[in-house]
Amino acid sequence: MIENFKYKINTAAADFGVAVKDVSAIIKEHTGAEKKSGASLTEAETNILFDALTQKNAVKSFNLLFIVE
């Protein structure tokens, strides 16, 4: 666990190209905690966010990336 871990919701939203309200909604859905845009995410909340966004934006296949002509 990282001490003094701070990752602001608005920064996370900008980093992932999603709306702040979407990040807040993901955190609320999984933890029940309401966070404002300037609030910091805990390390656990950041992990929840990463997992949720990864699952939501998963690719079906990587085959196109490995096609060599």
SVG drawing of the C-alpha trace seen along z (x, -y; Angstrom):
<svg xmlns="http://www.w3.org/2000/svg" viewBox="-24 -20 28 33">
<polyline fill="none" stroke="black" stroke-width="0.4" points="0.0,0.0 1.3,-3.4 1.3,-6.0 -0.2,-9.4 -1.7,-8.1 -3.6,-10.9 -5.3,-10.8 -8.0,-13.5 -11.2,-12.5 -10.9,-15.3 -7.4,-14.2 -8.4,-10.6 -11.3,-11.6 -9.0,-13.7 -6.4,-10.8 -9.0,-8.3 -10.9,-10.7 -14.2,-10.3 -16.5,-12.7 -16.0,-13.5 -19.5,-12.4 -18.8,-9.0 -15.8,-8.5 -17.9,-9.6 -20.7,-7.2 -18.3,-4.2 -17.0,-5.0 -20.4,-5.4 -21.7,-2.2 -18.9,-0.1 -18.4,-1.8 -21.5,-3.8 -19.3,-6.9 -20.2,-10.1 -17.1,-12.0 -16.9,-15.5 -14.7,-16.4 -11.9,-17.8 -11.8,-14.9 -9.0,-12.5 -9.4,-8.8 -7.9,-6.2 -5.6,-3.5 -8.5,-1.0 -10.9,-3.4 -8.3,-3.9 -8.1,-0.1 -11.9,0.1 -11.9,-2.6 -9.1,-0.9 -10.9,2.4 -14.3,0.9 -12.9,-1.1 -10.8,1.9 -13.8,4.2 -16.0,1.5 -13.5,0.9 -12.1,4.4 -11.3,5.3 -12.8,8.5 -9.7,9.6 -6.1,8.5 -5.8,10.4 -5.9,7.1 -2.9,5.9 -0.8,8.9 -1.5,9.1 1.8,8.8 1.6,8.1"/>
</svg>
